[in-house]
Amino acid sequence: MANPMISKVRELHAYGSETATYTGVAIKSLALVGIVTASALITWVMGYATPVTAMVTSIMGFITALAISFRPTWAGFLSPLYAILEGMFLAAVSAIFAKTYHGIVVNAVMITFGIAISSALIYARGYVKVNEGFMRAVFMATLGIAITYIIEFILSFFGIRIPQIHQGGIVGIVFSLVVIAVATLNLFVDYENISQSVRQGLPKDYEWFCAFGLLVTLIWLYIEVLNLLRKLKEE
């Protein structure tokens, strides 16, 4: 029950002469984060961080992510495009929050990177054992959250909303904390899948795909942290 964005690599790859390395995945992951950051800053400074930008780039980013997930070999040229689109999306979403809640964006960025770095260190030291049971539990929790969001999206067309997703209060804050916890656990699954892929001799071309899978989780984590901070400021 591994992260489908990364485990799919092991199902589709053909062994090549040059294999992936931890350093290669790390460099490409940092490159994608850098592209996201640059894209977000340019979008913000140029004044394109608008709700329209958020809507358009979210759709385009979703389509790009689907293309990469079904064709991992496309990750080398599509993952930078995905990073650009997500940078624009995050800038637009962050700008909306920043207009009402001063300092929320900087805090969300710092917390997100703090969680990512801490979880990487914890995994590297072996404090968390990521086995099949762990992966299965994380997969089921993630699926449950995804279904909740999909149901809420469908109900929104009928004017019905799930308050816990958007509103503050104890229940809303606990809901956000749970989602952040699940997103963090997905980071451990990502690290384990990358580790297994490298040990099994994954072709070097798929370093981009591994980096892409990790970026997907980081972006999800940032959005959920941003949402939690908004709820806390509304208290």
N, C-alpha and C positions, 0 to 999 in steps of 0.2 A: 504493500500500500504506500508506495513512494510518491513524492511530488511528481505529477504527470508531466510537468514542464521539463524535468530532468531525467526521470526514469525512462521516458520514451526514447531517449538517446540509446540506451543499452539494447532496446528492442530493434532499432533500425540501422545501427551503424555497421559498416564493414571495416574490418581492421586494415589500417594503413601502415606504412613504413615508419612514420613518425607519430608518437603517441602524445596525448595531452599530459600536462604537468600542473601541479598546484600553482606554480609561479605563473604559468600561462593563463590559467583561469583567473588568478588574482589580478594580473595586469589588465586583462580584458574587462573584468568586473569594475575595476577602478576607472577604466576608460569610459565605460557606459555611464557610470555615476557622474564622471566629469562632463559628458555630453548632456546629461539631464540637467546638471547644474548650469552649464553655459546656456542651454536652450531656455531654461526658466528665467535666468537673469536678463537675457536679451529680450524675451517676450515681455517681461515686467518693465524694463527700461524704455522699450519702444512703445509702450502703451497698448499692447495687444492682449493684455491679461483681462479678458472680458468673459462674461457668461457664454457668449457665442463661441469664443475660442475653446472654452471648456467643453462645450457640447460637441463641436466638430472634431476636436482632437481625441476626445474619449472614444468616439465611434471609430475613427481611423486607427487609433492605437489598439482597440479591441480586435479589429480586422487583421492588423499586422501581427498581433500576438497569436491569433488563431492560425495564420499562415505559417508562422515559425513553429508552432507546436505540432502541426501536421507535417511539416517539411523541415526537420532540424537542419538539413544541409543548407537552408536559406538563411540561417542565423547570422552568418558572416556579413551579409550585406543588409539584412532586414533589421537586425537588432540595433544598429546605430540609428536607423530611421525610427524605430520604436522609441528609443531613448529621446530623440528630438521631439517626437509627438507627446511623450509623457512629460517632458520638461515644460512644454507649452501648456499642457493640461494642468500640471501642478502649479504653475505660475498663476494661471487663471483662477483656480480654486483658492490658492493661498491669498490672492489679492482680495477676493470676496470676503474671506475671514479677517484679513488685516484691516479692512475698512472699519470693522466694528470692534475688534479685539486687538488692542495694541500689544505688540511683542509676541503674539501667539505663534507666528511663523518661525521665528528664530528658536523659540522654545521647542517647537515640534521637530525642527531639524536636529537640534542638539539631542533630544531624547531618542529620536530614531537612530541616529548614529551611535549613541551610547548603548542602546539595546543591541544593535548589530555587532558592535565591537565586543561587548561583554559576552554575548552568546557565542561568538567565535572563540574567545579565550576559554570559556567554560567547556566548549566542545573539544578544543585542542588539548585541554588538560584531562579529558576523559571523565569529567564529573557527571556527564549525562550519557547514558548508554542508549544509542538509537538503534533499537532492534526492530524486528517485524511487528511486534505488538505495539511498540511506540508509534511506528509509522501508520499502522492501521487506525489507532486511536486518533491521531492527528488528522488523518484523511477523513474520518467520519465527522469529526468536529468541524473541519473546514467545509465539508459538504453541507452540513446542517446550517452553517452560517450563510453559505451561498444560496441555499434554498430559501432561507428567510429573506434575504435581499431580493431574490427574484420574485417571491410572492408579494413583497412590499411594492416592488416596481409595477407589477401587474395591477395590484389594488389601487395604485395611485391614479390610474386612468379612470377610476370610478370615484375619485375623491376620497379614498380611504387610505389612511397612513398608519403605520405602526409607531406609536409615540416613543417607545424605548429607543428606536434607532436615531431619532432626531432630537428629542427633547431631553432636558436635564433631569434632575431628581435622582434619588437613590437608585431606582431601577435602571434608569438610562445610563448612569455612570457605571454601575456594575456590568451592564451589557457591554459597554465599550471596553471595560477592563478585561472581560472574558475574550472579546474579539482580539484585543491586543495580545493577550496571552497565547491564543491560538496562532496568531500571525508569527509570534516569536518562536513557538514550537516548530512552525514551518521552516524557520531559519535553520534549526538543528537538522531537520530532514534534508534541507538543501545541502548543508555541509556534508552530511553522510552520503548522499547520492553522488556528490562531486568526488568525495574520497573513494567511494567504490568504483566510480567510473574511471578515475585515474589508475587505481590499482588493477583494474581489469584491462588496461591498455586501450582506452578510448582514443580514436584518432584525433590528432591535434586540431583538426578543423572544428571539432565539436566543443572546443573551449569556449567559443562564442555562445553556443547554446547553453552551456552550463552557466555562463555569466548572465545570460538573458533570464534564465530561470530564477537566479538569485535576485536580479533587479526587480522582477515581478513581485516578489515577496516584500522587498524593501519599500516599493511604492505603496503597496497595500498597507504596510505597517505605518508609513508616514501619514496616510489619509486617516487611518483609525486614531492615531495619536492626536492629530489635528482636531478630529471630531471630539475626542475626550476632553481636550483642553478647552474647547468651546463650551462644552457642557459645564465644566468646572467654573468657568468665568461667569456663567449665567446663574450660578447658585447665589 
